[in-house]
Amino acid sequence: MSNKKKLNVIVLGATGSIGVELAKKFYQDGENIYLFFKNKKKEKILKKIFQPKINQKINFETINFDNKKNIKNKILSNKEIFKSCDIIINTIGELGEIKNFFSLNINKFYRTFDTNFFSHVHFFRYLYPLIKRKKNLLIVFFSGGGTTSLRENFSSYSLSKIALVKLSEILSKEFINRNIRINSISPGIINSKMTREVLRVKKKKFVKKKEILKIKKFLKVSDKTLNKVYLLIKFLNSKRGKKISGKMISSM
């Protein structure tokens, strides 16, 4: 029997496509899994998927990333989990409106920034006092299309994700404890709610035909894409990967 220490892995947004699939892979490896999600109704489904094996810890907790107070309360009420974690995978995000910038609903634009950027800001600020002395911690979240190249009509999503990527770069230097590493992963095209939303856009003029064809092509290998994301996270938590922080990395 292996004496390898189990990793404590936190997944935020555990009911989304990326969150649940990555959680499954760490679960299958026998690691301790702590799942945070918004929709309480989906807890029963998660409990059927994630049934603890011998000496394995599985925890289920709701969290509302749209609510600053709730973020703070959930972190404090689960502080022992956050203090002991080795990896935090934050998949929280939304696509926002797909429109010409001048046609956007400004309130929806603000909401996308709240979800994709400011919710992470609040999370880091409340989390840091609990983790600042840790000897090892990897934090990963996800950038998306439009952060390194032009993605017309996706300004809400792209701009909010760019802000998050820059926050990652800054925090990697401002974390006094260099044992805390933070990186953003560009996962490529996967079979997720966001991807399906792009394909369902009613006004096709806002999504170029070339992008639709690219999405349909890569959806056929979505499982392989997610496995590459998982292997990248494992590498970033390995001895060789522990010097990498503040980077945006493609898993493709």
Phi, psi and chi 1 to 4 in degrees:
 res  aa     phi    psi   chi1   chi2   chi3   chi4
   1 MET       -  136.8 -176.2  178.9  -69.0      -
   2 SER   -71.8  138.8  173.4      -      -      -
   3 ASN   -98.8   11.0  -68.5  -39.2      -      -
   4 LYS   -59.3  131.0 -179.3  177.5   76.3   76.0
   5 LYS   -65.4  133.2  177.5 -176.9  176.1  -68.4
   6 LYS   -71.3  141.3  -69.6 -178.7 -177.5  -65.0
   7 LEU   -80.6  145.0  -67.2  173.7      -      -
   8 ASN  -100.9  111.2  -66.6  -40.6      -      -
   9 VAL  -114.6  122.0 -178.7      -      -      -
  10 ILE  -100.7  130.8  -68.4  174.0      -      -
  11 VAL  -120.0  117.5  179.9      -      -      -
  12 LEU   -98.2  128.0  -58.8  164.5      -      -
  13 GLY    85.4   45.2      -      -      -      -
  14 ALA   -75.9   -6.0      -      -      -      -
  15 THR   -99.5   -6.6   56.4      -      -      -
  16 GLY   -78.5  166.4      -      -      -      -
  17 SER   -58.8  -47.3  -60.4      -      -      -
  18 ILE   -67.6  -46.5  -64.6  178.4      -      -
  19 GLY   -59.5  -50.5      -      -      -      -
  20 VAL   -69.2  -37.0   72.8      -      -      -
  21 GLU   -71.4  -38.7  -67.8  -56.7  -38.4      -
  22 LEU   -68.7  -39.8  -70.1  177.7      -      -
  23 ALA   -59.5  -40.1      -      -      -      -
  24 LYS   -59.3  -41.6  -78.6 -179.3 -174.1  177.3
  25 LYS   -68.3  -40.9  -67.4 -176.4 -179.3  -61.5
  26 PHE   -70.3  -34.5  -77.7  101.9      -      -
  27 TYR   -62.5  -45.1  165.5   74.7      -      -
  28 GLN   -64.7  -25.5  -70.4  161.7    2.8      -
  29 ASP   -79.0   -7.4  -88.5   -3.8      -      -
  30 GLY    87.7   10.9      -      -      -      -
  31 GLU   -75.3  161.5  -46.6  -65.2    5.2      -
  32 ASN   -78.2  130.3  -62.5  -37.6      -      -
  33 ILE  -119.9  130.3  -51.4  -64.0      -      -
  34 TYR  -121.5  110.0  -58.4   91.4      -      -
  35 LEU  -102.6  125.3  -55.4  171.6      -      -
  36 PHE  -117.5  133.9  -71.9   79.0      -      -
  37 PHE  -153.8  162.2   48.6   93.7      -      -
  38 LYS   -89.3  -43.4 -175.4  175.8 -179.0  179.3
  39 ASN   -86.6  105.4 -167.8  -17.9      -      -
  40 LYS   -59.1  -30.6  179.1   71.0  173.7  176.0
  41 LYS   -65.0  -21.2  -66.8  179.3 -179.0  178.3
  42 LYS   -89.1    0.4  -66.9 -171.8  176.9 -178.2
  43 GLU   -62.7  -39.2 -175.6  171.3  -12.2      -
  44 LYS   -61.7  -39.7  -72.8 -175.9  178.6  179.1
  45 ILE   -64.3  -44.2  -61.9  172.6      -      -
  46 LEU   -62.3  -39.2  -70.6  175.1      -      -
  47 LYS   -68.2  -24.9  -74.5 -174.3  173.9  179.6
  48 LYS   -75.4  -35.2  -73.9 -178.2 -179.7  179.5
  49 ILE   -76.1  -43.3  -61.9  171.5      -      -
  50 PHE  -109.2   88.5  -59.6   97.2      -      -
  51 GLN  -105.2  122.8  -61.8 -177.8   22.9      -
  52 PRO   -56.2  134.9  -18.0   28.7      -      -
  53 LYS   -89.7 -177.9  -58.3  172.3 -175.1  177.1
  54 ILE   -60.5  129.5  -62.9  172.6      -      -
  55 ASN    59.7   27.7  -62.7  -36.7      -      -
  56 GLN  -116.8  135.2 -175.5 -178.4   36.7      -
  57 LYS  -102.5  132.4  -64.3  177.0 -177.7  177.0
  58 ILE  -129.0  130.3  -50.1  -71.4      -      -
  59 ASN  -130.6  140.6 -169.3   73.6      -      -
  60 PHE  -121.5  129.1  -54.9   88.1      -      -
  61 GLU  -148.9  134.2 -175.5   70.8   63.1      -
  62 THR   -82.6  150.4   57.1      -      -      -
  63 ILE  -151.7  139.0 -172.1  168.7      -      -
  64 ASN  -110.0  101.2 -176.8   -1.3      -      -
  65 PHE   -73.8   -4.4 -104.0   70.5      -      -
  66 ASP   -86.7   -3.2  -64.3  -35.3      -      -
  67 ASN  -125.4  110.2 -173.6  -54.2      -      -
  68 LYS   -57.1  -43.0  176.4 -179.1  174.4 -178.8
  69 LYS   -65.4  -39.6 -173.6  176.0  179.8 -179.9
  70 ASN   -66.3  -38.4 -172.9 -103.4      -      -
  71 ILE   -58.3  -48.6  -65.3  172.1      -      -
  72 LYS   -61.3  -47.4  179.2  179.8 -179.0  179.7
  73 ASN   -63.2  -39.9  -70.4  -19.9      -      -
  74 LYS   -70.1  -36.4  -69.6  -63.4  180.0  175.4
  75 ILE   -66.3  -44.6  -70.7  174.3      -      -
  76 LEU   -69.1  -38.1  -67.3  178.4      -      -
  77 SER   -74.4  -15.8   62.9      -      -      -
  78 ASN  -119.4   32.4  -67.3  -82.2      -      -
  79 LYS   -62.3  -32.9   61.9 -177.6  179.4 -179.5
  80 GLU   -66.9  -34.6  -64.3  -52.7  -42.0      -
  81 ILE   -65.6  -46.0  -70.9  174.1      -      -
  82 PHE   -68.5  -35.4  -76.3  101.4      -      -
  83 LYS   -65.3  -31.9  -78.3 -178.3  177.7 -179.9
  84 SER   -97.5   -1.0   65.1      -      -      -
  85 CYS   -73.5  153.1   67.1      -      -      -
  86 ASP  -107.5  -33.2  -60.7  -66.7      -      -
  87 ILE  -136.7  133.1  -59.0  174.5      -      -
  88 ILE  -117.7  120.8  -62.4  175.8      -      -
  89 ILE  -109.5  111.3  -57.8  170.9      -      -
  90 ASN  -106.7  108.8 -168.0  -22.1      -      -
  91 THR  -104.6    7.8   72.6      -      -      -
  92 ILE   -62.1  131.9  -56.8  -63.6      -      -
  93 GLY   174.5  162.0      -      -      -      -
  94 GLU  -141.1  160.7   68.3  167.8   43.5      -
  95 LEU   -79.7  -36.5 -175.0   59.8      -      -
  96 GLY    77.0 -177.6      -      -      -      -
  97 GLU   -72.9  141.5  -76.2 -167.4  -63.2      -
  98 ILE  -105.2   95.0  -56.0  172.6      -      -
  99 LYS  -155.9  164.9  -75.8 -176.5  178.3  179.9
 100 ASN   -57.3  139.1  179.0  -75.1      -      -
 101 PHE   -51.1  -39.8  175.6   78.6      -      -
 102 PHE   -78.7   -5.8  -61.7  103.0      -      -
 103 SER  -103.8   -3.1  -58.4      -      -      -
 104 LEU   -66.8  146.8  -69.2  171.2      -      -
 105 ASN   -77.9  116.3  178.2  -48.1      -      -
 106 ILE   -63.4  -31.4 -165.2   63.9      -      -
 107 ASN   -68.6  -37.2  -69.6  -37.9      -      -
 108 LYS   -69.6  -33.4  -69.4 -178.4  178.8  178.6
 109 PHE   -61.5  -47.0 -177.5   82.5      -      -
 110 TYR   -61.3  -39.1  -69.5  152.5      -      -
 111 ARG   -63.2  -41.5  173.6 -173.4  162.0   78.3
 112 THR   -62.5  -40.1  -59.0      -      -      -
 113 PHE   -65.3  -39.1 -102.8   83.7      -      -
 114 ASP   -59.9  -44.7  -77.3  -19.8      -      -
 115 THR   -72.6  -48.8  -59.4      -      -      -
 116 ASN   -83.2  -18.6  -69.4   -5.2      -      -
 117 PHE  -127.9  -60.7  179.4   64.7      -      -
 118 PHE   -67.9  -29.8  -74.3  106.9      -      -
 119 SER   -62.6  -36.1   66.9      -      -      -
 120 HIS   -70.6  -36.8  -64.8  -97.4      -      -
 121 VAL   -58.7  -49.4  169.9      -      -      -
 122 HIS   -62.1  -41.5  -59.5  -42.7      -      -
 123 PHE   -59.6  -48.9  175.8   73.2      -      -
 124 PHE   -63.7  -40.2  -72.0  131.9      -      -
 125 ARG   -67.2  -37.8  -73.5  179.9   67.0   86.1
 126 TYR   -79.5  -28.6  -65.0  134.3      -      -
 127 LEU   -77.1  -38.2  175.0   68.9      -      -
 128 TYR   -54.8  -42.7 -171.3   60.8      -      -
 129 PRO   -58.0  -25.7  -25.2   36.1      -      -
 130 LEU   -83.8  -23.3  -57.8  178.9      -      -
 131 ILE  -114.5   -5.4   63.4  169.1      -      -
 132 LYS   -62.8  -16.6   61.1 -176.0  180.0 -178.8
 133 ARG  -108.6   10.8  -67.6 -175.8  177.2   86.4
 134 LYS   -66.6  147.6  -77.3 -171.5   66.4   63.3
 135 LYS   -86.1  -17.0  -66.2 -179.3  179.5  179.3
 136 ASN  -160.5  123.1  175.4   56.1      -      -
 137 LEU  -156.5  130.0  175.3   61.8      -      -
 138 LEU  -113.8  126.5  170.6   65.5      -      -
 139 ILE  -114.2  127.5  -57.9  170.7      -      -
 140 VAL  -128.7  144.9  -62.8      -      -      -
 141 PHE  -140.0 -174.7   57.3   85.3      -      -
 142 PHE  -122.9  125.8  -65.0   85.4      -      -
 143 SER   -86.6 -175.7   60.0      -      -      -
 144 GLY  -155.0 -176.1      -      -      -      -
 145 GLY   -58.4  132.5      -      -      -      -
 146 GLY   105.3   -4.7      -      -      -      -
 147 THR   -83.1  -26.2   51.3      -      -      -
 148 THR  -120.0   -7.6   58.4      -      -      -
 149 SER  -145.7  163.2   60.2      -      -      -
 150 LEU   -67.2  130.0  173.8   64.2      -      -
 151 ARG  -130.8   91.1 -162.2  179.7 -173.2 -167.2
 152 GLU   -59.8  136.9 -170.7  178.0   -9.4      -
 153 ASN    74.8    9.2  -61.1  -44.8      -      -
 154 PHE  -117.2   35.9  -74.7   78.7      -      -
 155 SER   -62.9  -39.5   56.4      -      -      -
 156 SER   -58.3  -50.2  -61.8      -      -      -
 157 TYR   -68.2  -51.0 -178.1   73.4      -      -
 158 SER   -62.6  -46.6  -62.9      -      -      -
 159 LEU   -65.6  -40.5  -68.5  170.6      -      -
 160 SER   -67.5  -35.5   57.7      -      -      -
 161 LYS   -73.2  -35.7  -74.3  -68.6 -172.5  174.7
 162 ILE   -60.8  -42.8  -72.0  168.6      -      -
 163 ALA   -60.5  -39.8      -      -      -      -
 164 LEU   -67.7  -40.8 -175.1   58.1      -      -
 165 VAL   -62.2  -42.5  169.1      -      -      -
 166 LYS   -66.5  -36.0  -62.3  -50.7  -70.1 -175.0
 167 LEU   -60.7  -40.9  177.3   64.0      -      -
 168 SER   -59.4  -44.9  161.4      -      -      -
 169 GLU   -61.2  -44.2  -67.6  178.0   10.9      -
 170 ILE   -66.3  -46.3  -68.0  166.7      -      -
 171 LEU   -63.8  -32.4  -68.4 -178.0      -      -
 172 SER   -61.5  -26.3   71.8      -      -      -
 173 LYS   -93.9  -30.4  -61.4  -60.9 -178.3 -176.0
 174 GLU   -88.9  -14.2  -66.5 -169.7   -0.8      -
 175 PHE   -64.2  114.2  -76.8  146.0      -      -
 176 ILE   -62.8  -35.6  -63.5  171.2      -      -
 177 ASN   -85.1  109.9 -177.9   -8.8      -      -
 178 ARG   -74.7   -3.1  -68.3  -69.3 -177.0 -104.6
 179 ASN   -77.9   -9.9  -67.4  -41.3      -      -
 180 ILE   -96.1  118.7  -56.3  172.7      -      -
 181 ARG  -115.0  145.0  -69.6  106.3   54.0 -134.9
 182 ILE  -136.3  129.8  179.7  168.5      -      -
 183 ASN  -141.8  152.1  -68.3  -70.2      -      -
 184 SER  -107.8  139.9   56.0      -      -      -
 185 ILE  -112.3  131.5  -67.4  175.9      -      -
 186 SER   -97.5  104.1  179.2      -      -      -
 187 PRO   -82.0  -11.1   31.3  -34.5      -      -
 188 GLY    82.4 -166.2      -      -      -      -
 189 ILE   -87.2  123.2  -63.7  168.6      -      -
 190 ILE  -129.4  165.0   60.6  169.2      -      -
 191 ASN   -80.3   84.7 -173.0    7.9      -      -
 192 SER  -124.9  171.7   66.2      -      -      -
 193 LYS   -58.9  -41.8  179.9 -178.0  175.8 -178.1
 194 MET   -61.7  -44.6  -75.9 -171.7 -169.0      -
 195 THR   -62.5  -42.4  -56.6      -      -      -
 196 ARG   -65.0  -33.3  -65.9 -170.6  -68.7  -87.0
 197 GLU   -63.8  -39.4  -76.4  178.1   13.4      -
 198 VAL   -62.1  -42.7  173.4      -      -      -
 199 LEU   -69.6  -21.6  -66.1  175.5      -      -
 200 ARG   -94.5    0.9  -73.6 -162.5  -59.6  -94.5
 201 VAL   -55.9  126.1  172.1      -      -      -
 202 LYS   -69.6  -43.8  -68.0 -179.7 -179.4  178.4
 203 LYS   -90.6   91.0  -66.2 -173.8  177.7 -179.7
 204 LYS   -62.2  -16.3  -65.8  -61.5 -178.0 -175.1
 205 LYS   -63.1  -20.7   67.9  178.5 -178.8  178.6
 206 PHE   -84.2  -13.8  -69.3  130.6      -      -
 207 VAL  -123.0  118.2 -176.5      -      -      -
 208 LYS   -67.1  145.4  -65.0 -172.2  178.4  -62.1
 209 LYS   -57.1  -37.1 -175.4  177.0 -179.9 -179.8
 210 LYS   -60.2  -38.9 -175.5  178.3  179.0 -178.8
 211 GLU   -69.5  -39.7  177.9  160.4    1.7      -
 212 ILE   -59.8  -46.1  -64.7  -66.9      -      -
 213 LEU   -63.3  -39.3  -67.4  173.7      -      -
 214 LYS   -64.1  -43.1 -176.4  179.4  178.6 -177.6
 215 ILE   -61.3  -48.7  -71.9  172.3      -      -
 216 LYS   -61.6  -34.7  -71.1 -179.3  177.1  179.1
 217 LYS   -66.6  -47.8  175.8 -175.5  175.5 -178.3
 218 PHE   -77.7  -20.0  -80.9   95.2      -      -
 219 LEU   -62.7  -25.7  -78.1  179.8      -      -
 220 LYS   -68.0  -21.7  -64.0  176.1 -177.8  178.5
 221 VAL  -119.1   27.4  -67.4      -      -      -
 222 SER   -57.9  -39.6 -179.6      -      -      -
 223 ASP   -62.5  -40.6  -70.5  -16.4      -      -
 224 LYS   -66.2  -37.0  -69.0 -178.4  179.7  178.7
 225 THR   -62.7  -44.9  -57.0      -      -      -
 226 LEU   -65.1  -35.1  -83.5  167.1      -      -
 227 ASN   -65.6  -35.0 -168.2   56.7      -      -
 228 LYS   -65.9  -37.5  -72.0  178.7 -179.9  178.4
 229 VAL   -62.3  -45.3  174.3      -      -      -
 230 TYR   -59.8  -47.0  165.6   70.2      -      -
 231 LEU   -64.5  -34.3  -67.3  175.0      -      -
 232 LEU   -66.0  -42.5  174.8   56.2      -      -
 233 ILE   -62.9  -42.0  -66.0  172.8      -      -
 234 LYS   -60.8  -41.4  -66.8  -86.5  -76.8 -173.9
 235 PHE   -64.7  -44.4  169.5   74.8      -      -
 236 LEU   -62.2  -24.1  -69.5  171.2      -      -
 237 ASN   -95.1    1.1 -164.2   54.4      -      -
 238 SER   -85.8  172.3   69.9      -      -      -
 239 LYS   -60.0  -39.3 -172.3  174.1 -178.7  179.2
 240 ARG   -69.9  -30.6  -72.7  177.9   59.4 -157.3
 241 GLY   -91.3   -5.7      -      -      -      -
 242 LYS   -74.5   -4.6  -74.7 -173.8  177.6 -179.6
 243 LYS   -93.6   -3.6  -68.7 -177.4 -179.9  179.8
 244 ILE   -93.8  121.8  -59.0  172.1      -      -
 245 SER  -155.0  148.1 -171.6      -      -      -
 246 GLY    75.4   21.8      -      -      -      -
 247 LYS  -110.9  151.2  -54.6  -61.9 -177.5 -176.2
 248 MET  -103.3  121.0 -174.6  175.7   75.6      -
 249 ILE  -123.5  131.3  -51.1  165.1      -      -
 250 SER   -84.6  134.9  172.1      -      -      -
 251 SER   -90.2   -2.3   61.4      -      -      -
 252 MET   -76.2      -  -62.6  -62.7  -71.6      -
